[in-house]
Amino acid sequence: MQARLRRRVLGGLAVLSMALVTALAVGGGAVPAQAATGTITGYGGKCVDVAAANTANGTQVQLYGCNGTNAQSWDVRSDGTVRALGKCLDAAGGSSANGTRVQLWDCNGTAAQRWTAGADSTLRALGKCLDATGPSSADGTPLQLWDCTAGAANQRWTLPSGGSNPGNPAKMPAAPYLYLGWGNPPSATSVMSQTGVRAFTMAFILSSGGCNPAWDGSRPLTGGVDQQTINAIKAAGGQVQISFGGWSGNKLGPNCSTPAAYAGAVQQVINAHQPHVVDFDIENADEFENTAVQDRILRGLIIVKQNNPNVKIAVTIGTGRSGPEGAGTRLINRAAELGVPIDNYTIMPFNFGSSNIAQDTINASEGLKNQLKAANGWSDAQAYAHMGISGMNGSSDQGEVTTTAAWTQIRDYARNNGLTRLAFWSVNRDQPGFEFTRITAGF
């Protein structure tokens, strides 16, 4: 990411919230095994709602008029959890007694948070049904557990059928950057359980001398804290993206003499960690603005994809307010000329003196879309499906401020238009509340 050295010591801001997308284990009926995110509607056509969009443990879950807010956007997952605002739908105290309040709580893997969808449109946990008290459909009606009653209208629920691109195989899970070489990096698995995020972009692979990859150019490729963290993420059901390069440090692009050598260095990392995505953060004069090195990397990526067809390739580049400029435009056009199989072009829309970061990010993304269309002959939908955004939480190096509200707007733009990657720098800077991470998880 741009100006990475300075960026590592910037402080983050406080934040907002939400969750991400997948499918639900079904009891009796059949919910598609694909992404399922959106509203849950019930009695009187009202929506299941987190009261006042409050993320505190114990917040009442209720019926409320559907309004399109994050407090009514639910992520129904294959592990049986139903999530909003980075937390789980929960039966209070793990009780199955009639009248048990249904609330929002930290996801903890207990039976009180495992829900099954019945063929009769019920939603069940602990042997009881999700029930609108009363029965009433008034705004603010609390939800509870109650004995299942055949045909009861206040126990019938319509679950989301999938996001804006249900089951889109190109879409990567939201993966904020996690950097283990600076400050007090948080526990990845703790962040996962607190926020609902299930992937991280691990930073950065650099040269330890010549064409030899190492974490940050100094930590061993295997056997150290980076490998331990990656193993823990995967053991918790998460995914890993690994980022090469960045703004600073001794990079592989200038140090590997040929495309084949560069691809060989990348292969060492893939063999060591089996990432789902490899991200090439191409910046600065040594890689981004050096056409020979830029071409070496691009040609190397062709080899990487040939040898690893199931590993997605993302390229992360800087941008201006209206889209990539100069070396960025050159990279897009050159990749098309060479036939480089890049799955995702991610822009970093900051450090250009923005006073409205959300709108400038959208404008830059639309500029990227137009350049991808022109270079590759794609439609709008095809271009969006090859696009990503990597932002910066809080203050950037140029003093721009991305608030939680702005980041939510950016995330919603990305999700609604079918972009396939979302990241930010960084989880390290999002402590202690991880609010930007919660928002990002909603991608």
VEXDREN-2710 file (C-alpha; in Angstrom, 1 decimal):
% VEXDREN-2710
k/r/px/py/pz
1/MET/0.0/0.0/0.0
2/GLN/1.2/3.6/-0.6
3/ALA/3.6/5.1/1.8
4/ARG/3.6/1.9/3.8
5/LEU/6.4/2.8/6.2
6/ARG/4.6/5.8/7.5
7/ARG/1.3/4.0/7.4
8/ARG/2.4/1.4/9.8
9/VAL/2.6/3.9/12.6
10/LEU/-0.7/5.8/12.0
11/GLY/-3.5/5.4/14.5
12/GLY/-6.9/4.1/13.6
13/LEU/-10.3/5.5/14.3
14/ALA/-13.3/4.1/16.2
15/VAL/-15.9/2.4/14.0
16/LEU/-19.3/0.7/13.1
17/SER/-20.3/-2.8/12.2
18/MET/-21.8/-5.7/10.3
19/ALA/-21.2/-9.3/9.0
20/LEU/-20.4/-11.3/5.8
21/VAL/-22.0/-14.0/3.7
22/THR/-22.6/-17.7/3.2
23/ALA/-25.5/-20.3/3.8
24/LEU/-27.5/-22.1/6.5
25/ALA/-27.7/-25.7/7.6
26/VAL/-31.3/-26.7/6.9
27/GLY/-33.6/-28.8/9.0
28/GLY/-36.1/-30.6/6.8
29/GLY/-36.1/-28.1/4.0
30/ALA/-33.4/-27.2/1.5
31/VAL/-31.6/-23.8/1.5
32/PRO/-29.2/-23.4/-1.4
33/ALA/-25.6/-24.1/-0.5
34/GLN/-24.5/-20.7/-1.6
35/ALA/-24.1/-17.2/-0.2
36/ALA/-27.3/-16.1/1.7
37/THR/-27.3/-12.6/2.9
38/GLY/-30.1/-10.0/3.3
39/THR/-33.3/-9.5/5.2
40/ILE/-35.3/-12.0/7.2
41/THR/-39.0/-11.2/7.0
42/GLY/-41.7/-12.5/9.2
43/TYR/-45.1/-11.7/10.8
44/GLY/-46.9/-8.8/9.2
45/GLY/-44.2/-8.5/6.5
46/LYS/-41.8/-6.9/9.0
47/CYS/-38.1/-7.5/9.2
48/VAL/-35.9/-9.1/11.8
49/ASP/-34.0/-6.1/13.3
50/VAL/-31.3/-5.4/15.8
51/ALA/-32.7/-2.8/18.1
52/ALA/-31.2/0.6/17.4
53/ALA/-28.4/-1.1/15.4
54/ASN/-26.6/-1.6/18.7
55/THR/-23.7/-4.1/18.7
56/ALA/-23.6/-4.6/22.4
57/ASN/-24.0/-8.1/23.7
58/GLY/-27.6/-8.7/24.8
59/THR/-29.2/-6.3/22.4
60/GLN/-32.8/-7.3/21.7
61/VAL/-33.7/-8.7/18.3
62/GLN/-37.1/-7.5/17.2
63/LEU/-39.6/-7.0/14.4
64/TYR/-39.4/-3.7/12.6
65/GLY/-40.5/-2.1/9.4
66/CYS/-38.0/-3.0/6.6
67/ASN/-35.7/-0.1/6.0
68/GLY/-32.6/-1.5/4.3
69/THR/-30.2/-0.8/7.1
70/ASN/-27.3/-3.0/8.3
71/ALA/-29.4/-3.8/11.4
72/GLN/-31.6/-5.8/9.1
73/SER/-29.0/-7.4/6.9
74/TRP/-28.5/-11.0/8.1
75/ASP/-25.7/-13.5/7.1
76/VAL/-27.1/-17.0/7.1
77/ARG/-24.2/-19.5/7.2
78/SER/-23.6/-23.1/6.6
79/ASP/-22.4/-23.5/10.2
80/GLY/-26.0/-22.7/11.4
81/THR/-25.1/-19.2/12.7
82/VAL/-27.3/-16.2/11.6
83/ARG/-25.2/-13.0/11.9
84/ALA/-25.7/-9.3/11.8
85/LEU/-23.4/-6.4/12.7
86/GLY/-20.5/-8.9/13.3
87/LYS/-22.4/-10.9/16.0
88/CYS/-24.7/-13.9/16.2
89/LEU/-28.4/-14.5/16.7
90/ASP/-28.5/-16.0/20.2
91/ALA/-30.9/-17.6/22.6
92/ALA/-30.2/-15.8/25.9
93/GLY/-28.4/-17.9/28.4
94/GLY/-28.6/-21.0/26.2
95/SER/-32.1/-21.5/27.6
96/SER/-34.8/-23.4/25.7
97/ALA/-37.6/-22.3/28.0
98/ASN/-40.6/-20.7/26.4
99/GLY/-40.2/-16.9/26.4
100/THR/-36.4/-17.0/26.2
101/ARG/-35.3/-13.7/24.6
102/VAL/-33.5/-13.8/21.3
103/GLN/-30.6/-11.4/21.2
104/LEU/-27.4/-10.4/19.6
105/TRP/-24.2/-11.9/21.2
106/ASP/-20.6/-12.6/20.4
107/CYS/-20.4/-15.7/18.2
108/ASN/-19.2/-18.6/20.4
109/GLY/-20.1/-21.8/18.6
110/THR/-22.7/-22.9/21.2
111/ALA/-26.0/-24.6/20.5
112/ALA/-27.8/-21.4/21.4
113/GLN/-26.4/-19.9/18.2
114/ARG/-27.1/-22.9/15.8
115/TRP/-30.3/-22.4/13.8
116/THR/-32.0/-24.7/11.3
117/ALA/-34.5/-23.7/8.7
118/GLY/-37.5/-26.0/8.6
119/ALA/-39.5/-27.0/5.5
120/ASP/-42.5/-25.3/7.3
121/SER/-40.6/-21.9/7.2
122/THR/-39.7/-22.1/10.9
123/LEU/-36.3/-21.1/12.2
124/ARG/-35.3/-23.3/15.1
125/ALA/-32.7/-23.5/17.9
126/LEU/-32.5/-25.7/21.0
127/GLY/-35.7/-27.5/19.8
128/LYS/-37.8/-24.4/19.9
129/CYS/-39.0/-21.9/17.2
130/LEU/-38.2/-18.3/16.6
131/ASP/-41.4/-16.5/17.6
132/ALA/-42.8/-13.0/17.4
133/THR/-44.3/-12.3/20.8
134/GLY/-47.9/-11.5/21.2
135/PRO/-48.4/-12.5/18.5
136/SER/-47.8/-8.9/17.3
137/SER/-46.3/-7.3/14.2
138/ALA/-45.9/-3.9/15.7
139/ASP/-42.5/-2.2/15.4
140/GLY/-40.4/-3.2/18.3
141/THR/-42.1/-6.5/18.9
142/PRO/-39.4/-8.6/20.6
143/LEU/-38.5/-12.1/19.3
144/GLN/-38.3/-15.1/21.6
145/LEU/-38.1/-18.9/21.6
146/TRP/-41.4/-20.8/21.9
147/ASP/-42.8/-24.2/21.4
148/CYS/-43.3/-24.8/17.6
149/THR/-46.9/-24.4/16.7
150/ALA/-47.9/-25.9/13.3
151/GLY/-48.9/-23.2/10.9
152/ALA/-48.4/-20.3/13.3
153/ALA/-47.9/-17.1/11.2
154/ASN/-45.7/-15.5/13.9
155/GLN/-43.3/-18.4/13.5
156/ARG/-42.9/-18.4/9.8
157/TRP/-39.8/-16.7/8.4
158/THR/-38.5/-15.9/4.9
159/LEU/-34.7/-16.2/4.7
160/PRO/-32.4/-14.3/2.3
161/SER/-32.0/-16.1/-1.0
162/GLY/-28.4/-14.8/-1.7
163/GLY/-26.5/-11.6/-2.1
164/SER/-26.2/-9.5/-5.2
165/ASN/-24.0/-12.2/-6.8
166/PRO/-25.1/-15.4/-5.1
167/GLY/-22.5/-18.1/-5.3
168/ASN/-20.3/-15.9/-7.5
169/PRO/-17.1/-18.0/-7.8
170/ALA/-15.0/-15.0/-8.5
171/LYS/-15.8/-13.3/-5.2
172/MET/-13.2/-13.5/-2.5
173/PRO/-14.1/-13.1/1.2
174/ALA/-13.4/-9.7/2.7
175/ALA/-9.8/-9.9/3.8
176/PRO/-8.3/-6.9/5.7
177/TYR/-4.5/-6.7/5.9
178/LEU/-2.9/-8.3/8.9
179/TYR/0.8/-7.4/9.4
180/LEU/2.7/-9.4/12.0
181/GLY/5.9/-7.3/11.7
182/TRP/4.7/-4.2/13.6
183/GLY/3.2/-3.0/16.8
184/ASN/0.9/-5.3/18.7
185/PRO/-0.7/-7.5/16.1
186/PRO/-4.0/-8.9/17.3
187/SER/-4.9/-12.6/17.5
188/ALA/-6.4/-13.5/14.1
189/THR/-8.7/-16.1/15.5
190/SER/-9.9/-13.7/18.2
191/VAL/-10.7/-11.1/15.5
192/MET/-12.6/-13.7/13.5
193/SER/-14.8/-14.6/16.5
194/GLN/-15.4/-11.0/17.4
195/THR/-16.2/-9.6/14.0
196/GLY/-17.3/-12.3/11.7
197/VAL/-14.5/-11.7/9.2
198/ARG/-13.1/-15.0/7.9
199/ALA/-10.1/-14.1/5.8
200/PHE/-7.0/-12.0/6.1
201/THR/-4.5/-10.6/3.6
202/MET/-1.2/-11.4/5.3
203/ALA/1.6/-8.9/4.6
204/PHE/4.2/-8.8/3.2
205/ILE/6.4/-11.1/1.3
206/LEU/9.7/-9.4/0.4
207/SER/13.2/-10.4/-0.7
208/SER/15.6/-11.7/2.0
209/GLY/18.4/-11.2/-0.5
210/GLY/18.2/-12.0/-4.2
211/CYS/15.2/-13.9/-5.4
212/ASN/14.5/-15.4/-2.1
213/PRO/11.1/-14.8/-0.4
214/ALA/10.7/-14.1/3.3
215/TRP/8.1/-12.5/5.5
216/ASP/9.0/-8.8/5.6
217/GLY/12.3/-9.8/4.1
218/SER/13.5/-11.1/7.4
219/ARG/11.1/-13.5/9.1
220/PRO/11.4/-17.2/7.9
221/LEU/8.9/-18.3/5.3
222/THR/8.0/-21.3/7.5
223/GLY/8.2/-22.2/11.1
224/GLY/7.6/-18.7/12.5
225/VAL/4.7/-16.6/13.7
226/ASP/3.4/-16.0/10.2
227/GLN/3.0/-19.7/9.6
228/GLN/1.5/-20.3/13.0
229/THR/-1.1/-17.5/12.4
230/ILE/-2.0/-18.9/8.9
231/ASN/-2.5/-22.4/10.4
232/ALA/-4.7/-21.0/13.1
233/ILE/-6.8/-19.0/10.6
234/LYS/-7.3/-22.1/8.5
235/ALA/-8.1/-24.3/11.5
236/ALA/-10.8/-21.8/12.5
237/GLY/-12.4/-22.2/9.0
238/GLY/-10.9/-19.1/7.5
239/GLN/-9.0/-18.3/4.4
240/VAL/-5.7/-16.6/3.7
241/GLN/-4.5/-14.2/1.0
242/ILE/-0.8/-13.5/0.9
243/SER/0.5/-10.1/-0.3
244/PHE/3.8/-9.5/-2.1
245/GLY/5.5/-6.2/-2.2
246/GLY/4.0/-3.0/-0.9
247/TRP/5.4/0.5/-0.8
248/SER/8.7/-0.1/1.0
249/GLY/11.4/-2.8/1.5
250/ASN/13.5/-5.0/-0.7
251/LYS/11.1/-6.5/-3.2
252/LEU/11.2/-9.6/-5.3
253/GLY/10.3/-7.9/-8.6
254/PRO/13.7/-6.0/-9.0
255/ASN/15.6/-8.9/-7.5
256/CYS/14.3/-11.8/-9.6
257/SER/16.1/-11.6/-12.9
258/THR/13.4/-13.3/-15.1
259/PRO/9.7/-13.9/-15.1
260/ALA/10.4/-17.6/-14.4
261/ALA/12.6/-16.8/-11.4
262/TYR/9.9/-14.4/-10.1
263/ALA/7.2/-17.2/-10.5
264/GLY/9.6/-19.6/-8.8
265/ALA/9.8/-17.3/-5.7
266/VAL/6.0/-17.0/-5.6
267/GLN/5.7/-20.8/-5.9
268/GLN/7.8/-21.2/-2.8
269/VAL/5.3/-19.2/-0.9
270/ILE/2.3/-21.0/-2.4
271/ASN/3.9/-24.4/-1.6
272/ALA/4.6/-23.3/2.0
273/HIS/1.1/-21.9/2.8
274/GLN/-1.4/-22.9/0.2
275/PRO/-3.1/-19.5/0.1
276/HIS/-6.5/-19.0/-1.6
277/VAL/-5.3/-15.7/-3.1
278/VAL/-1.9/-14.2/-3.9
279/ASP/-2.0/-10.4/-4.0
280/PHE/0.7/-8.4/-5.8
281/ASP/0.9/-5.0/-4.2
282/ILE/2.8/-3.2/-7.0
283/GLU/4.0/0.2/-5.9
284/ASN/6.7/2.8/-6.1
285/ALA/9.5/3.4/-8.6
286/ASP/11.2/0.1/-8.1
287/GLU/8.2/-2.0/-9.4
288/PHE/5.2/0.1/-10.4
289/GLU/7.0/2.8/-12.4
290/ASN/9.7/0.6/-13.8
291/THR/8.3/-0.9/-17.0
292/ALA/10.9/-3.7/-17.2
293/VAL/10.1/-4.8/-13.7
294/GLN/6.3/-4.4/-14.2
295/ASP/6.5/-6.6/-17.3
296/ARG/8.6/-9.1/-15.4
297/ILE/6.0/-9.4/-12.7
298/LEU/3.1/-9.6/-15.2
299/ARG/4.9/-12.3/-17.3
300/GLY/5.7/-14.2/-14.0
301/LEU/2.0/-14.2/-13.1
302/ILE/1.2/-16.0/-16.3
303/ILE/3.5/-18.8/-15.1
304/VAL/2.0/-18.7/-11.5
305/LYS/-1.5/-19.2/-12.9
306/GLN/-0.5/-22.0/-15.2
307/ASN/1.0/-23.8/-12.2
308/ASN/-1.7/-23.0/-9.8
309/PRO/-5.0/-22.7/-11.6
310/ASN/-7.1/-22.7/-8.4
311/VAL/-5.2/-19.9/-6.7
312/LYS/-6.7/-16.5/-7.5
313/ILE/-4.4/-13.7/-8.5
314/ALA/-5.0/-10.1/-7.3
315/VAL/-3.0/-7.1/-8.3
316/THR/-3.2/-4.0/-6.0
317/ILE/-2.3/-0.6/-7.4
318/GLY/-2.6/3.1/-6.6
319/THR/-5.2/5.3/-8.3
320/GLY/-6.2/8.9/-8.8
321/ARG/-9.7/10.3/-8.0
322/SER/-10.9/9.4/-11.5
323/GLY/-9.2/6.0/-11.8
324/PRO/-5.7/4.6/-12.3
325/GLU/-3.2/6.9/-13.9
326/GLY/0.2/6.6/-15.6
327/ALA/1.8/3.4/-14.5
328/GLY/-1.6/2.0/-13.3
329/THR/-3.2/2.5/-16.7
330/ARG/-0.1/1.1/-18.3
331/LEU/-0.3/-2.0/-16.1
332/ILE/-4.0/-2.6/-17.0
333/ASN/-3.3/-2.3/-20.8
334/ARG/-0.1/-4.3/-20.7
335/ALA/-1.8/-7.1/-18.8
336/ALA/-4.5/-7.3/-21.4
337/GLU/-1.9/-7.3/-24.2
338/LEU/0.1/-10.1/-22.6
339/GLY/-3.0/-12.1/-21.6
340/VAL/-2.2/-12.1/-17.9
341/PRO/-4.9/-14.1/-16.1
342/ILE/-5.5/-11.6/-13.3
343/ASP/-8.6/-12.4/-11.3
344/ASN/-8.9/-9.0/-9.6
345/TYR/-7.5/-5.5/-10.0
346/THR/-7.7/-3.8/-6.6
347/ILE/-7.2/0.0/-6.3
348/MET/-6.0/1.9/-3.3
349/PRO/-8.2/5.0/-3.3
350/PHE/-6.5/7.4/-0.9
351/ASN/-3.5/9.6/-0.5
352/PHE/-4.8/12.0/-3.2
353/GLY/-6.0/14.7/-0.8
354/SER/-9.7/13.7/-0.8
355/SER/-12.2/15.7/1.2
356/ASN/-15.0/13.1/0.4
357/ILE/-13.3/9.8/0.5
358/ALA/-16.5/7.7/-0.2
359/GLN/-17.4/9.6/-3.3
360/ASP/-13.9/9.8/-4.6
361/THR/-13.5/6.0/-4.0
362/ILE/-16.7/5.4/-6.0
363/ASN/-15.4/7.7/-8.8
364/ALA/-12.0/6.0/-8.9
365/SER/-13.7/2.6/-9.0
366/GLU/-15.9/3.7/-11.9
367/GLY/-12.7/4.9/-13.7
368/LEU/-11.1/1.5/-13.1
369/LYS/-14.2/-0.2/-14.5
370/ASN/-14.0/1.9/-17.7
371/GLN/-10.3/1.2/-18.2
372/LEU/-10.9/-2.6/-17.7
373/LYS/-13.7/-2.5/-20.2
374/ALA/-11.6/-0.7/-22.8
375/ALA/-8.6/-2.9/-22.3
376/ASN/-10.4/-6.2/-22.3
377/GLY/-13.7/-5.7/-24.2
378/TRP/-15.7/-6.5/-21.0
379/SER/-19.2/-5.5/-20.1
380/ASP/-19.9/-3.5/-16.9
381/ALA/-20.7/-6.7/-15.0
382/GLN/-17.5/-8.4/-16.2
383/ALA/-15.4/-5.4/-15.2
384/TYR/-16.9/-5.2/-11.8
385/ALA/-16.3/-8.9/-11.3
386/HIS/-12.6/-8.2/-11.7
387/MET/-12.4/-5.3/-9.4
388/GLY/-11.6/-4.7/-5.7
389/ILE/-11.0/-1.8/-3.3
390/SER/-8.3/-1.6/-0.6
391/GLY/-8.9/1.4/1.7
392/MET/-7.3/2.8/4.8
393/ASN/-9.2/3.0/8.1
394/GLY/-8.9/6.3/9.9
395/SER/-6.3/8.8/8.8
396/SER/-4.2/8.3/5.7
397/ASP/-0.7/9.7/5.2
398/GLN/-2.1/12.8/3.5
399/GLY/-4.5/13.5/6.4
400/GLU/-7.6/12.1/4.7
401/VAL/-10.0/10.6/7.1
402/THR/-12.1/7.5/6.3
403/THR/-14.9/7.3/8.9
404/THR/-16.9/4.2/9.6
405/ALA/-19.9/5.8/7.8
406/ALA/-17.7/6.4/4.7
407/TRP/-16.3/2.9/4.8
408/THR/-19.8/1.5/5.1
409/GLN/-20.8/3.4/2.0
410/ILE/-17.7/2.1/0.2
411/ARG/-18.4/-1.5/1.2
412/ASP/-22.1/-1.2/0.1
413/TYR/-21.0/0.2/-3.3
414/ALA/-18.6/-2.7/-3.7
415/ARG/-21.1/-5.3/-2.6
416/ASN/-24.0/-3.9/-4.6
417/ASN/-22.1/-3.7/-7.8
418/GLY/-20.5/-7.1/-7.7
419/LEU/-16.9/-6.2/-6.9
420/THR/-15.0/-9.3/-5.8
421/ARG/-12.4/-8.1/-3.3
422/LEU/-12.4/-5.8/-0.3
423/ALA/-9.6/-5.0/2.0
424/PHE/-8.2/-2.2/4.2
425/TRP/-4.9/-1.3/5.9
426/SER/-5.0/-2.6/8.5
427/VAL/-6.5/-4.8/11.3
428/ASN/-3.5/-3.7/13.4
429/ARG/-4.8/-0.1/13.3
430/ASP/-8.4/-1.1/14.0
431/GLN/-7.8/-2.0/17.7
432/PRO/-9.4/-2.2/20.2
433/GLY/-12.9/-2.3/18.8
434/PHE/-12.3/-3.8/15.3
435/GLU/-15.2/-1.7/14.0
436/PHE/-13.8/-1.3/10.4
437/THR/-13.2/-5.1/10.4
438/ARG/-16.8/-5.7/11.4
439/ILE/-18.0/-3.4/8.5
440/THR/-15.7/-5.1/6.1
441/ALA/-17.0/-8.6/7.1
442/GLY/-20.3/-7.5/5.7
443/PHE/-18.9/-7.6/2.2
END
